[in-house]
């Protein structure tokens, strides 16, 4: 973010973090097997309910209507957590 956008975000304590999950495999690093071990560990923690998602709402199916609704909720500035869109609506040609 730059300029006025950064100032507006800063006043709301917004932070943006980029994380590329598959850097090792993308670049063929010598420690690529570590990615599998990390994913196994995360799966175990999820299964044991030691970590949980930040998703708070799920809208379905994915369509123009649900995308519009998700956007409306985010713009309302009252949304907490993540909104998940899932399931594709069959296309009618």
Secondary structure, 3 states (H helix, E strand, C coil): CCHHHHHHHHHCCCCCCCCCCCHHHHHCCCCCHHHHHHHHHHHHHHHCCCCCCCEEEEEEEECHHHHHHHHHHHHCCCCCCEEEEEEECCCCC
